[in-house]
Amino acid sequence: MGPVDPAEVHAAEALHDRLVQRALAMEGTCSGEHGVGYGKSGYLEAEHGPAALGMMRAVKAAIDPLDLMNPGKVLPAP
């Protein structure tokens, strides 16, 4: 069963955002042990900057031109 109380969901999302922002402010990372998932992909630009994200997208396009491997998961279109 998923979350049912919108206030609890909002509080959890706010906590998640504060936790990631604090980690980045302390020169940490937004990624987890197994990489970046849907919950953290929105923070990649804050951590690495737009130029690095552009480079990541270029490498992904070169290796996977048909976008078959995890399409849109980590590097959604700009």
ABEGO torsion letter per residue (X at the ends): XBBABAAAAAAAAAAAAAAAAAAAAAGBBABBAAEBBAAAAAAAAAAAEAAAAAAAAAAAAAABAAGABGBGAABBBX
